[in-house]
Amino acid sequence: MVRSRATLAAGALLLAASLGLTACGSNGEGDDGADAKSLTLWHYEGANSAMGIAWNEAINQFKASHPGVEVKFEERGFEQIQQNAGMILNSDSAPDIMEYNKGNATAGLLSKQGLLTDLTEQARSRGWEKALSPSLQTTAKYSQDGIMGGDKFYGVPNYGEYVMVYYNKDLFAKHKVAVPTSLAEFETAMDTFVKAGVTPIATAGAEYPAHQIFYELALAKADRSFVDKFELYKGKVDFHGPELTFGAQTFADWVKKGYIPKTSASLKAEDMGVAFEQGKYPIMISGSWWFGRLAKEINKFQWGTFLFPGNKLHPGSSGNLWVVPTKSKAKKLAYDFIDITMKPEIQNLLANNGGIPVAADLSKITDPRNKELNDNFARIASNDGLAFYSDWPAPGYYDVNVSAVQGLINGSKTPAAALDQLAKPYQENLSNIGK
Protein backbone atom coordinates (compact mmCIF):
# COMPACT_ATOMS: atom_id res chain seq x y z
CA MET A 1 0.00 0.00 0.00
CA VAL A 2 2.81 2.41 -0.74
CA ARG A 3 0.60 5.01 -2.26
CA SER A 4 1.45 6.88 -5.41
CA ARG A 5 0.24 10.36 -4.50
CA ALA A 6 -0.91 13.03 -6.90
CA THR A 7 -2.33 16.39 -6.04
CA LEU A 8 -6.11 16.48 -5.85
CA ALA A 9 -6.22 19.05 -8.63
CA ALA A 10 -4.18 16.85 -10.95
CA GLY A 11 -6.20 13.84 -9.88
CA ALA A 12 -9.45 15.59 -10.73
CA LEU A 13 -8.16 16.41 -14.22
CA LEU A 14 -7.01 12.86 -14.85
CA LEU A 15 -10.27 11.43 -13.68
CA ALA A 16 -12.33 13.87 -15.67
CA ALA A 17 -10.37 12.81 -18.74
CA SER A 18 -10.83 9.12 -17.95
CA LEU A 19 -14.57 9.51 -17.56
CA GLY A 20 -14.76 10.77 -21.11
CA LEU A 21 -13.39 7.50 -22.47
CA THR A 22 -15.47 4.55 -23.57
CA ALA A 23 -15.02 1.51 -21.35
CA CYS A 24 -13.47 -1.54 -22.98
CA GLY A 25 -15.10 -4.94 -23.15
CA SER A 26 -18.48 -6.22 -24.20
CA ASN A 27 -21.76 -7.43 -22.78
CA GLY A 28 -24.23 -5.66 -20.55
CA GLU A 29 -24.00 -4.71 -16.91
CA GLY A 30 -25.66 -7.93 -15.78
CA ASP A 31 -23.32 -10.19 -17.79
CA ASP A 32 -20.09 -11.62 -16.36
CA GLY A 33 -18.18 -10.64 -19.48
CA ALA A 34 -16.98 -14.19 -20.21
CA ASP A 35 -16.26 -13.20 -23.83
CA ALA A 36 -14.56 -9.89 -23.02
CA LYS A 37 -11.28 -9.30 -24.82
CA SER A 38 -9.79 -6.77 -22.42
CA LEU A 39 -9.40 -6.26 -18.69
CA THR A 40 -8.97 -2.75 -17.33
CA LEU A 41 -7.15 -2.84 -13.98
CA TRP A 42 -6.38 0.03 -11.61
CA HIS A 43 -4.14 0.02 -8.56
CA TYR A 44 -2.03 2.54 -6.69
CA GLU A 45 0.98 0.50 -5.53
CA GLY A 46 4.49 1.65 -6.39
CA ALA A 47 6.22 -0.48 -8.99
CA ASN A 48 9.03 -1.36 -6.56
CA SER A 49 6.77 -2.14 -3.61
CA ALA A 50 6.13 -5.75 -2.62
CA MET A 51 2.56 -5.55 -3.90
CA GLY A 52 3.57 -3.80 -7.11
CA ILE A 53 6.15 -6.50 -7.88
CA ALA A 54 3.79 -9.37 -7.07
CA TRP A 55 0.88 -7.90 -9.00
CA ASN A 56 3.04 -7.19 -12.04
CA GLU A 57 3.95 -10.89 -12.10
CA ALA A 58 0.24 -11.72 -11.64
CA ILE A 59 -0.51 -9.62 -14.73
CA ASN A 60 2.16 -11.53 -16.68
CA GLN A 61 0.67 -14.87 -15.59
CA PHE A 62 -2.82 -13.65 -16.45
CA LYS A 63 -1.69 -12.73 -19.97
CA ALA A 64 -0.07 -16.13 -20.40
CA SER A 65 -3.21 -17.97 -19.28
CA HIS A 66 -5.59 -15.72 -21.22
CA PRO A 67 -4.19 -15.41 -24.76
CA GLY A 68 -6.00 -12.85 -26.80
CA VAL A 69 -7.04 -10.80 -23.76
CA GLU A 70 -5.47 -7.37 -23.44
CA VAL A 71 -4.69 -6.12 -19.93
CA LYS A 72 -5.02 -2.37 -19.63
CA PHE A 73 -3.22 -1.50 -16.41
CA GLU A 74 -3.62 2.07 -15.23
CA GLU A 75 -1.79 3.31 -12.13
CA ARG A 76 -3.92 5.75 -10.17
CA GLY A 77 -2.98 7.90 -7.20
CA PHE A 78 -4.44 6.89 -3.85
CA GLU A 79 -5.98 10.34 -3.38
CA GLN A 80 -7.52 10.21 -6.88
CA ILE A 81 -9.42 7.04 -6.05
CA GLN A 82 -10.12 8.03 -2.42
CA GLN A 83 -11.76 11.29 -3.41
CA ASN A 84 -13.58 10.24 -6.59
CA ALA A 85 -14.45 6.54 -6.34
CA GLY A 86 -18.21 7.06 -6.24
CA MET A 87 -18.17 9.19 -9.38
CA ILE A 88 -15.83 6.78 -11.17
CA LEU A 89 -17.75 3.62 -10.41
CA ASN A 90 -21.11 5.17 -11.22
CA SER A 91 -19.89 5.95 -14.75
CA ASP A 92 -19.62 3.81 -17.87
CA SER A 93 -15.83 4.15 -17.63
CA ALA A 94 -15.47 2.18 -14.42
CA PRO A 95 -12.50 -0.24 -14.52
CA ASP A 96 -13.15 -3.97 -14.53
CA ILE A 97 -11.16 -4.53 -11.33
CA MET A 98 -9.45 -2.11 -8.99
CA GLU A 99 -7.63 -1.84 -5.71
CA TYR A 100 -9.68 0.00 -3.12
CA ASN A 101 -9.33 0.87 0.53
CA LYS A 102 -11.21 -1.29 3.02
CA GLY A 103 -13.45 -0.04 5.81
CA ASN A 104 -16.89 1.42 6.41
CA ALA A 105 -16.09 4.80 4.88
CA THR A 106 -14.70 3.36 1.65
CA ALA A 107 -15.51 -0.17 0.45
CA GLY A 108 -18.45 -0.31 2.86
CA LEU A 109 -19.95 2.90 1.53
CA LEU A 110 -19.59 1.80 -2.10
CA SER A 111 -21.14 -1.60 -1.36
CA LYS A 112 -24.11 0.13 0.31
CA GLN A 113 -24.50 2.33 -2.77
CA GLY A 114 -24.65 -0.74 -5.03
CA LEU A 115 -21.41 0.12 -6.83
CA LEU A 116 -19.51 -3.09 -6.00
CA THR A 117 -20.19 -6.66 -7.12
CA ASP A 118 -21.19 -9.18 -4.44
CA LEU A 119 -18.29 -11.68 -4.51
CA THR A 120 -19.68 -14.14 -1.94
CA GLU A 121 -20.38 -16.95 -4.39
CA GLN A 122 -16.98 -16.53 -6.03
CA ALA A 123 -15.22 -16.43 -2.65
CA ARG A 124 -16.72 -19.80 -1.74
CA SER A 125 -16.41 -21.58 -5.07
CA ARG A 126 -12.85 -20.38 -5.77
CA GLY A 127 -11.53 -21.00 -2.25
CA TRP A 128 -10.82 -17.40 -1.29
CA GLU A 129 -12.99 -17.71 1.82
CA LYS A 130 -10.94 -20.66 3.13
CA ALA A 131 -7.65 -18.85 2.48
CA LEU A 132 -8.64 -15.88 4.66
CA SER A 133 -8.69 -16.09 8.45
CA PRO A 134 -11.79 -14.68 10.23
CA SER A 135 -9.93 -11.52 11.27
CA LEU A 136 -8.89 -10.87 7.67
CA GLN A 137 -12.43 -11.51 6.42
CA THR A 138 -13.75 -8.69 8.62
CA THR A 139 -12.66 -6.01 6.16
CA ALA A 140 -13.73 -7.99 3.09
CA LYS A 141 -17.34 -8.56 4.17
CA TYR A 142 -20.04 -5.90 4.67
CA SER A 143 -23.62 -5.68 5.85
CA GLN A 144 -26.45 -4.08 3.87
CA ASP A 145 -25.64 -0.86 5.77
CA GLY A 146 -22.03 -0.98 4.60
CA ILE A 147 -20.62 -1.97 7.99
CA MET A 148 -17.59 -4.24 7.89
CA GLY A 149 -17.82 -7.67 9.46
CA GLY A 150 -21.10 -8.31 7.60
CA ASP A 151 -22.25 -11.40 5.72
CA LYS A 152 -21.30 -10.71 2.09
CA PHE A 153 -17.90 -10.44 0.39
CA TYR A 154 -17.45 -7.22 -1.57
CA GLY A 155 -13.67 -7.42 -1.88
CA VAL A 156 -10.77 -9.81 -1.57
CA PRO A 157 -7.48 -8.99 0.18
CA ASN A 158 -4.38 -11.01 -0.64
CA TYR A 159 -2.02 -9.45 1.86
CA GLY A 160 -2.06 -8.09 5.39
CA GLU A 161 -0.72 -4.87 6.85
CA TYR A 162 0.00 -3.19 10.16
CA VAL A 163 1.61 -0.08 11.59
CA MET A 164 5.00 -0.43 13.26
CA VAL A 165 8.05 1.58 14.24
CA TYR A 166 10.85 1.79 11.67
CA TYR A 167 14.15 2.83 13.19
CA ASN A 168 17.62 3.86 12.06
CA LYS A 169 19.93 1.41 13.82
CA ASP A 170 22.97 3.57 13.18
CA LEU A 171 21.45 6.63 14.88
CA PHE A 172 20.20 4.50 17.78
CA ALA A 173 23.73 3.13 18.24
CA LYS A 174 25.38 6.56 17.88
CA HIS A 175 23.21 8.00 20.67
CA LYS A 176 23.33 4.80 22.77
CA VAL A 177 19.57 4.29 22.55
CA ALA A 178 18.18 0.78 23.07
CA VAL A 179 15.04 -0.52 21.39
CA PRO A 180 12.24 0.38 23.85
CA THR A 181 9.81 -2.20 25.20
CA SER A 182 7.32 0.16 26.88
CA LEU A 183 5.80 3.56 26.16
CA ALA A 184 7.82 5.08 29.02
CA GLU A 185 11.05 3.69 27.55
CA PHE A 186 10.02 5.00 24.14
CA GLU A 187 9.63 8.52 25.49
CA THR A 188 12.95 8.26 27.32
CA ALA A 189 14.61 7.26 24.07
CA MET A 190 13.09 10.24 22.26
CA ASP A 191 14.21 12.57 25.07
CA THR A 192 17.76 11.38 24.43
CA PHE A 193 17.51 12.33 20.76
CA VAL A 194 15.95 15.72 21.52
CA LYS A 195 18.73 16.56 23.99
CA ALA A 196 21.23 15.75 21.24
CA GLY A 197 19.48 18.14 18.85
CA VAL A 198 17.86 15.36 16.80
CA THR A 199 14.12 15.45 16.09
CA PRO A 200 13.05 11.82 16.65
CA ILE A 201 10.00 11.19 14.46
CA ALA A 202 9.51 11.64 10.74
CA THR A 203 5.81 12.00 10.01
CA ALA A 204 3.32 13.74 7.72
CA GLY A 205 0.31 15.73 8.88
CA ALA A 206 -1.23 16.38 5.46
CA GLU A 207 -1.95 12.68 4.97
CA TYR A 208 -2.43 9.49 6.98
CA PRO A 209 0.86 9.05 8.95
CA ALA A 210 0.24 11.56 11.75
CA HIS A 211 -3.23 10.36 12.64
CA GLN A 212 -1.94 6.80 12.75
CA ILE A 213 0.42 7.90 15.54
CA PHE A 214 -2.56 9.45 17.34
CA TYR A 215 -4.43 6.16 17.02
CA GLU A 216 -1.44 4.13 18.26
CA LEU A 217 -1.43 6.31 21.38
CA ALA A 218 -5.18 5.90 21.88
CA LEU A 219 -4.77 2.13 21.56
CA ALA A 220 -2.25 2.22 24.41
CA LYS A 221 -5.28 2.69 26.70
CA ALA A 222 -7.79 0.63 24.69
CA ASP A 223 -9.12 -2.91 24.66
CA ARG A 224 -11.05 -4.96 22.09
CA SER A 225 -14.35 -3.62 23.42
CA PHE A 226 -13.31 -0.06 22.54
CA VAL A 227 -12.24 -1.10 19.04
CA ASP A 228 -15.54 -2.92 18.44
CA LYS A 229 -17.49 0.14 19.57
CA PHE A 230 -15.45 2.60 17.53
CA GLU A 231 -15.02 0.58 14.34
CA LEU A 232 -18.03 -1.78 14.25
CA TYR A 233 -20.62 0.36 16.10
CA LYS A 234 -21.07 -2.24 18.83
CA GLY A 235 -21.76 0.31 21.55
CA LYS A 236 -21.43 4.00 22.34
CA VAL A 237 -18.06 5.73 21.94
CA ASP A 238 -17.05 8.41 24.44
CA PHE A 239 -14.83 10.77 22.46
CA HIS A 240 -13.62 12.32 25.70
CA GLY A 241 -13.08 8.97 27.37
CA PRO A 242 -9.66 7.71 28.48
CA GLU A 243 -8.60 6.17 25.17
CA LEU A 244 -9.08 9.03 22.72
CA THR A 245 -8.24 11.68 25.31
CA PHE A 246 -4.91 9.99 26.01
CA GLY A 247 -4.22 9.75 22.30
CA ALA A 248 -4.92 13.42 21.58
CA GLN A 249 -3.25 14.80 24.72
CA THR A 250 -0.14 12.66 24.38
CA PHE A 251 0.19 13.49 20.69
CA ALA A 252 0.00 17.20 21.52
CA ASP A 253 2.58 16.68 24.27
CA TRP A 254 4.89 14.93 21.83
CA VAL A 255 4.76 17.99 19.57
CA LYS A 256 5.57 20.29 22.51
CA LYS A 257 8.44 18.05 23.62
CA GLY A 258 9.96 18.17 20.14
CA TYR A 259 9.38 14.51 19.30
CA ILE A 260 7.19 15.47 16.32
CA PRO A 261 8.26 18.45 14.15
CA LYS A 262 5.75 21.26 13.81
CA THR A 263 6.77 21.56 10.14
CA SER A 264 5.24 18.14 9.52
CA ALA A 265 1.70 19.60 9.49
CA SER A 266 1.98 20.34 5.76
CA LEU A 267 4.01 17.28 4.74
CA LYS A 268 2.74 14.27 2.80
CA ALA A 269 3.58 10.62 3.29
CA GLU A 270 6.14 10.68 0.48
CA ASP A 271 7.97 13.55 2.20
CA MET A 272 8.10 11.51 5.40
CA GLY A 273 9.41 8.38 3.70
CA VAL A 274 12.11 10.22 1.76
CA ALA A 275 13.30 12.05 4.91
CA PHE A 276 13.62 8.75 6.79
CA GLU A 277 15.43 7.14 3.85
CA GLN A 278 17.89 10.04 3.84
CA GLY A 279 18.75 9.37 7.49
CA LYS A 280 17.36 12.66 8.77
CA TYR A 281 15.21 11.06 11.46
CA PRO A 282 15.84 8.02 13.68
CA ILE A 283 12.16 6.95 13.78
CA MET A 284 9.25 6.61 11.38
CA ILE A 285 5.91 5.24 12.62
CA SER A 286 4.01 3.92 9.64
CA GLY A 287 2.70 0.88 7.85
CA SER A 288 4.16 -2.31 6.46
CA TRP A 289 3.43 -0.99 2.95
CA TRP A 290 6.72 0.95 3.25
CA PHE A 291 8.80 -2.10 4.08
CA GLY A 292 9.61 -3.38 0.59
CA ARG A 293 10.50 0.06 -0.67
CA LEU A 294 12.81 0.83 2.24
CA ALA A 295 14.55 -2.51 1.80
CA LYS A 296 15.39 -1.60 -1.79
CA GLU A 297 16.20 2.08 -1.37
CA ILE A 298 18.08 2.39 1.94
CA ASN A 299 21.76 1.58 1.49
CA LYS A 300 23.53 4.18 3.65
CA PHE A 301 22.52 2.90 7.09
CA GLN A 302 21.20 -0.15 8.88
CA TRP A 303 17.53 -0.14 9.82
CA GLY A 304 14.98 -2.37 11.49
CA THR A 305 11.47 -2.46 12.91
CA PHE A 306 9.69 -3.08 16.19
CA LEU A 307 6.09 -3.04 17.34
CA PHE A 308 4.79 0.11 19.00
CA PRO A 309 6.13 -0.38 22.55
CA GLY A 310 3.69 -1.64 25.16
CA ASN A 311 0.68 -1.97 22.85
CA LYS A 312 -1.37 -5.14 22.48
CA LEU A 313 -3.54 -3.49 19.83
CA HIS A 314 -2.11 -2.00 16.64
CA PRO A 315 -3.52 -0.21 13.59
CA GLY A 316 -3.75 -2.88 10.94
CA SER A 317 -5.96 -5.27 9.04
CA SER A 318 -6.10 -7.14 5.84
CA GLY A 319 -4.52 -5.23 3.02
CA ASN A 320 -6.51 -3.23 0.51
CA LEU A 321 -9.14 -5.06 -1.47
CA TRP A 322 -9.52 -6.17 -5.03
CA VAL A 323 -13.03 -5.00 -5.85
CA VAL A 324 -15.06 -5.62 -8.98
CA PRO A 325 -17.26 -2.65 -9.89
CA THR A 326 -20.91 -3.43 -10.61
CA LYS A 327 -20.41 -1.87 -14.04
CA SER A 328 -17.37 -4.05 -14.84
CA LYS A 329 -17.68 -5.48 -18.34
CA ALA A 330 -15.23 -8.30 -17.71
CA LYS A 331 -16.23 -9.76 -14.35
CA LYS A 332 -15.13 -13.33 -15.05
CA LEU A 333 -11.71 -12.08 -16.11
CA ALA A 334 -11.54 -10.02 -12.94
CA TYR A 335 -12.30 -13.12 -10.83
CA ASP A 336 -9.60 -15.04 -12.72
CA PHE A 337 -7.07 -12.29 -11.95
CA ILE A 338 -7.91 -12.41 -8.23
CA ASP A 339 -7.37 -16.18 -8.38
CA ILE A 340 -3.86 -15.65 -9.73
CA THR A 341 -2.94 -13.18 -6.97
CA MET A 342 -3.84 -15.88 -4.42
CA LYS A 343 -1.59 -18.52 -6.03
CA PRO A 344 1.35 -19.75 -3.86
CA GLU A 345 4.01 -18.47 -6.26
CA ILE A 346 2.54 -14.94 -6.23
CA GLN A 347 2.04 -15.04 -2.47
CA ASN A 348 5.64 -16.24 -1.93
CA LEU A 349 6.92 -13.50 -4.25
CA LEU A 350 5.02 -10.98 -2.17
CA ALA A 351 6.62 -12.30 1.04
CA ASN A 352 10.16 -12.28 -0.30
CA ASN A 353 9.81 -8.66 -1.42
CA GLY A 354 8.75 -7.40 2.00
CA GLY A 355 5.00 -8.00 1.87
CA ILE A 356 2.71 -9.89 4.22
CA PRO A 357 0.91 -12.60 2.24
CA VAL A 358 -2.30 -14.27 3.40
CA ALA A 359 -1.71 -17.64 1.72
CA ALA A 360 2.05 -18.14 1.38
CA ASP A 361 4.40 -20.82 2.66
CA LEU A 362 6.26 -18.76 5.27
CA SER A 363 9.06 -21.33 5.31
CA LYS A 364 9.95 -20.01 1.84
CA ILE A 365 10.85 -16.56 3.21
CA THR A 366 14.60 -16.25 2.80
CA ASP A 367 15.36 -12.82 4.31
CA PRO A 368 15.52 -12.59 8.15
CA ARG A 369 14.03 -9.08 8.17
CA ASN A 370 11.11 -10.20 6.00
CA LYS A 371 10.60 -13.15 8.32
CA GLU A 372 10.46 -10.82 11.34
CA LEU A 373 7.92 -8.66 9.52
CA ASN A 374 5.65 -11.65 8.92
CA ASP A 375 6.23 -13.17 12.37
CA ASN A 376 5.18 -9.91 14.04
CA PHE A 377 2.01 -9.78 11.94
CA ALA A 378 1.23 -13.38 12.82
CA ARG A 379 1.74 -12.53 16.49
CA ILE A 380 -0.65 -9.58 16.30
CA ALA A 381 -3.28 -11.48 14.31
CA SER A 382 -3.17 -14.56 16.55
CA ASN A 383 -3.74 -12.36 19.62
CA ASP A 384 -6.67 -10.52 18.02
CA GLY A 385 -4.54 -7.39 17.98
CA LEU A 386 -5.58 -5.83 14.66
CA ALA A 387 -7.44 -2.64 15.52
CA PHE A 388 -8.14 -1.28 12.01
CA TYR A 389 -7.66 2.49 11.44
CA SER A 390 -9.00 5.68 12.96
CA ASP A 391 -10.22 7.08 9.63
CA TRP A 392 -12.47 4.13 8.77
CA PRO A 393 -15.72 4.51 10.70
CA ALA A 394 -17.55 7.16 8.67
CA PRO A 395 -17.67 8.46 5.09
CA GLY A 396 -15.27 11.37 4.67
CA TYR A 397 -13.61 10.53 7.99
CA TYR A 398 -10.13 10.37 6.46
CA ASP A 399 -10.14 14.12 5.81
CA VAL A 400 -11.56 14.79 9.28
CA ASN A 401 -8.75 12.80 10.88
CA VAL A 402 -6.13 14.63 8.83
CA SER A 403 -7.55 18.04 9.78
CA ALA A 404 -7.95 17.27 13.49
CA VAL A 405 -4.41 15.98 13.91
CA GLN A 406 -2.96 18.79 11.79
CA GLY A 407 -4.52 21.10 14.36
CA LEU A 408 -2.64 19.30 17.12
CA ILE A 409 0.62 19.69 15.23
CA ASN A 410 0.34 23.40 14.43
CA GLY A 411 -1.31 24.25 17.73
CA SER A 412 -4.54 25.57 16.24
CA LYS A 413 -6.62 23.04 18.18
CA THR A 414 -6.57 21.84 21.75
CA PRO A 415 -6.86 18.10 22.29
CA ALA A 416 -10.47 18.59 23.41
CA ALA A 417 -11.29 20.59 20.28
CA ALA A 418 -9.68 17.99 18.04
CA LEU A 419 -11.79 15.27 19.68
CA ASP A 420 -14.93 17.36 19.22
CA GLN A 421 -14.07 17.63 15.53
CA LEU A 422 -13.73 13.84 15.32
CA ALA A 423 -16.96 13.24 17.24
CA LYS A 424 -19.34 15.34 15.11
CA PRO A 425 -19.25 13.47 11.77
CA TYR A 426 -19.00 10.14 13.57
CA GLN A 427 -22.24 10.80 15.45
CA GLU A 428 -23.90 12.18 12.32
CA ASN A 429 -23.05 8.97 10.47
CA LEU A 430 -24.58 6.89 13.26
CA SER A 431 -27.78 8.90 12.91
CA ASN A 432 -27.76 8.43 9.14
CA ILE A 433 -27.62 4.66 9.42
CA GLY A 434 -30.11 4.50 12.27
CA LYS A 435 -27.69 3.50 15.02
N, C-alpha and C positions, 0 to 999 in steps of 0.2 A: 504493500500500500504506500510505497514512496510516491507521492502525488506530484504529477507534472502540473505545476501551477501556471495559470495565465491570469492576466488581469481580467476583472469582470467585464470591463468595456470591450476588450479584445474578444473575450468569450462570447459576449452577446453578438458581436459582428459575425464571428464564425458560425454560431448557431443559426443566426438569421439566414446566412448564406446556405447552410445545410438544409434548412427547412424549405428552401426553394427548389431543392433537387427532387427528382422522382425516385422513389424507393425501388431497389432492385428486387427481382424475384417475381414469382407468378402466384396465381391462386388468390382466393378471397380471404378475408380476415378470419373466417371460421375454419379454413383449411390448414393442414399441418405443413403444407409446402413441400410434400415429398418429392415433387418433380422440379423444385427450384434449382436454378443453375448458379446461384451466387449466395454467399452468406456475408452479410455486413456485420462486423464485430467492432465494438468500441470498448476500450479500457484505458485507464489512466496510470498504469504502472510504468516506471522508468525502464528503458531497455536493458539496463545493467542491474536491475533489481532481481531478487530471486524469482519473484512472480513473473516479471517480464521475460526472463530467460526461459522459465518453464513453459510459459504460454506461447512463446515464439516456437518452441519445439512442438508444442501441441498443434499449432497451426500447420507446421510442416507435416506432422503425422496425419492431420485431417486431410490435407491436400493429397497425400499419398493414398489414403483410403477412400477418397472421393474424387476420382479422376473426372475431369470435365466440370467440376464446381469451382468457381472463382471465389477466393476469400478476399473480401474488401475490408482490411483492417484500418481503422481510423483511431489514432491516439487523441484522446480528449483530456483537457485539464479537469482536475477534480472539481474546481470551483464552477467550471462551465456546466458540468452535469449536476452538481449540487444545487445550483441556482435555477436551472432551467429544465429539469427532468420532466416535470408535468407537461410543459409545453411541447417538449420533444416527443414524448411518447404518445401524446394525443394528436400527433400529426401523421400524415401519410409517409413521412420520411423517418419514422422510427427505425433504429437498427434492428437486426434480427436477434441479436444477443448482445448484452452489455454488462459490464461490471458496474455494480451499484452498491452504495453504502447501506449497511443493515441497520435496523432499529425502527422504532415507532415513527419517528419523524421523517424517515426516508422510504425504505422499502415498504414499511407498514402503511404509510400514507398512500403510496402509489397502488398497493394491493387493494386498499379500501376504495380507491377511486376507479377500480376496474381496469387499470392500465398494465397490470402484469398477469401473465399466464399462470394458472394454477398448475403446479408441477407435481402434485401429490401422486398421481398415478404413475408418472415417469420415475419419481423417486423410489417407489416401491418396486416397479417392474425392472428397473435398471440397476438396483442395488445401492443407490445413493443413500437411502435411509439407513441401511445396515452399516454403511461405512462411517456414518456420523454418530458420535456419542450424543446422549441426551442433552448435555450442556451446549454442544455445538449446534444441535437442532433448534435450540431456543430462538436464535436469530434468523433461522431460515423459514420458520413457520409463524403464521399470523392468523389472528381471529378475524371475524367479519368487520370488527371495528378497527382493524389495522394494528392490533396490539401483539407484540412478539410473544412467542410461547403458545401460539394458537394451535389449530388442528390441521392447517393446510400449508403445504410447501409453496412458497412463492419465489424461492431462490435457492441456490446450492453453493455453499462455500467449499473450497478444496484446500484451504489452509487456515491456520489459526494465527492469532496475534495477541500481544500484550504489551503493556508499557513497563519499561524497566529503566535502570540507571546505567548509562554508558559513561565510562570514565577513562581518563588519560592516565595510564599507569606510570608514565614517565613523570608527569607533574605530581602525582601522588607520592612517588618515591622521592622526588626532589624536595618536597616539603614535609617529608616524613609523616604522611597521612596514611593510616590503615583503612582498609575497606570497612565501613561501619556496619554494625549489626542491629542497631536500634535507631530510632529517630533522634534521641539525645546525642548519640555518637555521630550521627550524620551532621547535626548542627555544630557540634564541636569541630568536626573536620572542616566545615565551611568557614567557621571562625578563624581557623588556622590560615586558610587561603586569604581571607579578607585582610588579616593582619599583615600578610606578606604583600599586599597590594594587588592580589589576584581576585577578580570577580569569579565566583565559583560556577554559576549555572548559565549555560547558553540556552536561551529560550526564544519564543516568538509570540508576542501578544496579538498580532493581527490575524493569526490563524490558530489552529487547534492546540499547539504545544503548551501554552501557558495555562489554559483551563484544564488540561490533563494533570498538571502539577497541583492545581487547586483540588481536583477530585481525588488525587492520591492522598492529599492531606486530610480531606474529609473522611476517606476510607480508613484512616488511622484510628478513627473513633467509631467506625461503623461495624455492623454485623449483617448477616444475610437478610434479616428481617428488614433492615433499612433499605438495602438494595432492591428487594422485592417491592417494597412500597414505592420507592422512587422511580424504578424502571418499569415495573409491571403493574403498577396501580393497585397493589394488594394492601391497601391501607392508606391512611392519611400521612402526608409528609409535613413535618414542622421545619420550615425553612430557617427558623431561628433556634432550632434544636442544637444539641451538642455536636453533631456530625458536621453539618454545613457551616455552623458558626466557627468551629475549630478550623475548618478548611479555609474560610475567607480571612479570618483573623491572622492565622499563621502565615498565609500567603502574603498578606500586607506587611506582617512583621519581617518576613524574609526580604521584601523589597527595602524596608527601612534599614535592615542590618547589612545591606549590600550584597546579599546572596544572589539576588535577581537584579539585573541592570534595568534602570528606569528607561533606558533607550530601547529596550526590547518591546515596548508597547506598540511600535509601528513596524516591527520586523515580521517577516513571514517565515514559514517553516524552512524554506530553502536557505534563507539567510542564517538561521540557527545551525543547520547541518553543515554548511560551508565553514562557519566560524569554528565549530568543533573540529572539523577535519583539518583546519589550519593550525590547530593546537592553541587557540586563543583562550579556551576555557577548559577546566579540568573535568566538568560534568555536563552531561546533556540528559535530561529526563524525557524520553520519548518512546515511540513504539518499535516493535520488532521489524516493521517495514523498512527501517533504516539499516538494519544489520548487514544485508548483502551488499549494499552500496558502500558502507564504511569499510567492509572487509576488502573491497576491491580498490578503494580510493585512498585509504590511509596507509602511507608507507614511511612516514617520518617519525612516528612514535608508536609505542605499544599501547594497546587499549584492551578493555574488557567490559564486562557487564555484571551487574548484580541486581537482585530484586530490591524494590523500595524498602529500606530498612524498617523492620518491625511490623510491616503490614501482612495480614493474612488474606486480605482482599486487594485486588489489583485491577485497574482498567484493562479490559481485554475481552475477547470473545472469539467466535469464529472470525475468519477473515471476511472481506467483502464478498458479495454474492454475485454469481452469474444469474442474471434474470433474463427472461424471455418476454419482451413486450407483447401485449395482446395483439398489436397490429403487425407483429413479425410475419413476414411472408415466407419464412423458411424455418418453421418451428422444428421439424424433424431434424434438419441439419444442425440446428442449435443444440438439440438434445444430444446428438452424436458428438458434438464438440465437447460438451460437458463431460460425457463419458470418457473422452480421451484425457481430459485434465485430471481424471480420477484414476488413471492407469498407474500401476506401480512404477514404471520407468519415469513418468512425468513427476510423480510424487517424490521419488528418490532424487531426481534432478533438482527439484525445489529445495529439498533438505540440504543437499550438498552445496547449494549456492546461498545458504543463510536463511532459508525459509522454514516455516513450521507446517509440514504437511499433515493432513488428516488421515491418510491411508498409506503411509510409506512403511518400509521395513527399516526401522531406526538403527538396526545393526549395520546397515549399509552407509551410515554417516561416517565419513573418514576424517573430518576435521574436528579436533577437540573442542574448539570454540563453538562450532555449529552444534555439537552434541550437548554442550552445556545449555545452549539456547533452547533446544528441544526438551532437555531434561527439566529445566525450570518451568517450561510451559506445562509439561506433564504433571509436575508437582502441584502447580496452581490448579489445573483442571481436576485432578484427582481429589483435591481438598475443597472442591466447590468454591474456588477463589476467584473466578472470573466475575467481575462486577460491572461489565459493560462500560458505557461512557456517559459523561455528564450532559452531553448535548443531544442525547437520543430521545428523551421522553416526549417531546412535543414538536409539531411542525414549526420550522423556523427557529428552533431552539439553539442551533449551532451559532447563529449570529448573535443571539442573546448572550450566550456563554462568552463569546469573544468580547463583546462590548463590556459586560460586567467585569471580567477579569482585567481588561485593558484599564478600566477605571481604578482598579486596585494598584496597577503598576504605575500609572501616572499621577495617582493621588487625587483624582477627581471624584472618587466615590469612597465612602467609608465601607467597611465590611458589611454593616447592617444595610446600607443602601444598595450594595451589590446584590445581597441576598433578596432584598425586596424586588429588584429588577428580575432576578431569576424566578421568583415566586409568581409574579403576575401572569405571564403567558402560560406557565405550567397549570395554574388553577383555571385559567380560561379554557385550556384544552380539555381539562377534566369535565368542565361544564358542557363543552361542545359534544363530548361523547357520552354524556349522561352518567358520569361517575360521581 
